[in-house]
């Protein structure tokens, strides 16, 4: 991945251009304010993001089950009028 440094004013004025470029050209932008890095813009890999979200949701679900917060299949089916 290539890294490029740009000023905050330039980034603010052209945020759409830089976000598109980051995504399509796999470029990481380091945003500077008075030559000090303040932000980093990275492209997101959709598959990795989906995996991270799924992992978080599964962890939450497992914790809920351990604490006894769950519904049986019969309860769910009754909720949706399937029984």
C-alpha positions as semicolon CSV with decimal commas, in nm:
position;residue;x (nm);y (nm);z (nm)
1;X;0,000;0,000;0,000
2;X;0,126;0,344;-0,093
3;X;0,110;0,629;0,160
4;X;0,061;0,992;0,064
5;X;0,068;1,301;0,284
6;X;-0,176;1,586;0,228
7;X;-0,277;1,895;0,420
8;X;-0,604;1,911;0,608
9;X;-0,731;2,201;0,397
10;X;-0,661;2,014;0,072
11;X;-0,827;1,702;0,211
12;X;-1,133;1,892;0,331
13;X;-1,180;2,058;-0,007
14;X;-1,143;1,731;-0,200
15;X;-1,261;1,462;0,042
16;X;-1,466;1,280;-0,223
17;X;-1,172;1,264;-0,462
18;X;-0,935;1,131;-0,195
19;X;-1,177;0,874;-0,056
20;X;-1,240;0,737;-0,405
21;X;-0,868;0,732;-0,482
22;X;-0,793;0,553;-0,154
23;X;-1,047;0,285;-0,235
24;X;-0,969;0,226;-0,602
25;X;-0,590;0,268;-0,594
26;X;-0,526;0,119;-0,247
27;X;-0,365;0,438;-0,116
28;X;-0,335;0,540;0,247
29;X;-0,360;0,914;0,306
30;X;-0,200;1,075;0,609
31;X;-0,368;1,408;0,679
32;X;-0,142;1,680;0,819
33;X;-0,221;1,995;1,013
34;X;0,081;2,224;1,041
35;X;0,298;1,929;0,932
36;X;0,170;1,711;1,218
37;X;-0,026;1,394;1,131
38;X;-0,382;1,414;1,263
39;X;-0,580;1,162;1,054
40;X;-0,528;0,853;0,848
41;X;-0,757;0,750;0,563
42;X;-0,734;0,383;0,462
43;X;-0,936;0,183;0,215
44;X;-1,157;-0,079;0,380
45;X;-1,144;-0,437;0,260
46;X;-1,514;-0,531;0,255
47;X;-1,448;-0,900;0,326
48;X;-1,227;-0,825;0,627
49;X;-1,477;-0,570;0,756
50;X;-1,764;-0,817;0,722
51;X;-1,559;-1,083;0,905
52;X;-1,479;-0,842;1,191
53;X;-1,844;-0,740;1,226
54;X;-1,959;-1,102;1,221
55;X;-1,698;-1,197;1,483
56;X;-1,816;-0,914;1,709
57;X;-2,180;-1,013;1,671
58;X;-2,102;-1,379;1,743
59;X;-1,909;-1,283;2,058
60;X;-2,203;-1,074;2,173
61;X;-2,444;-1,359;2,102
62;X;-2,229;-1,609;2,290
63;X;-2,218;-1,377;2,593
64;X;-2,596;-1,337;2,582
65;X;-2,645;-1,714;2,570
66;X;-2,409;-1,762;2,867
67;X;-2,615;-1,508;3,062
68;X;-2,937;-1,691;2,978
69;X;-3,070;-1,430;2,735
70;X;-3,199;-1,630;2,442
71;X;-3,521;-1,751;2,277
72;X;-3,614;-2,107;2,194
73;X;-3,710;-2,201;1,840
74;X;-4,070;-2,240;1,953
75;X;-4,077;-1,888;2,102
76;X;-3,940;-1,740;1,780
77;X;-4,190;-1,929;1,566
78;X;-4,478;-1,810;1,786
79;X;-4,350;-1,451;1,764
80;X;-4,369;-1,468;1,386
81;X;-4,701;-1,657;1,386
82;X;-4,548;-1,968;1,235
83;X;-4,707;-2,205;1,485
